[in-house]
Amino acid sequence: MWSQLQSVIAAFFGVQSNAKREHDFKHHNPKVLIAIAIVLFIAFILGVFGLVQLVLPAR
């Protein structure tokens, strides 16, 4: 699971090597990688939204 999480985070930042990407597609379940990516994406969006709400004054 940790390896899959690292792969998704590296892919988000665009720093994953081609060899690591090929290894991931051969040894990991794509459904798990997609699920991790969706969860991290939602967490990112909620984090940005929360930060904006914190910085901007309430009306």
Secondary structure, 3 states (H helix, E strand, C coil): CHHHHHHHHHHHHCCCCHHHHHHHHHHCCHHHHHHHHHHHHHHHHHHHHHHHHHHCCCC
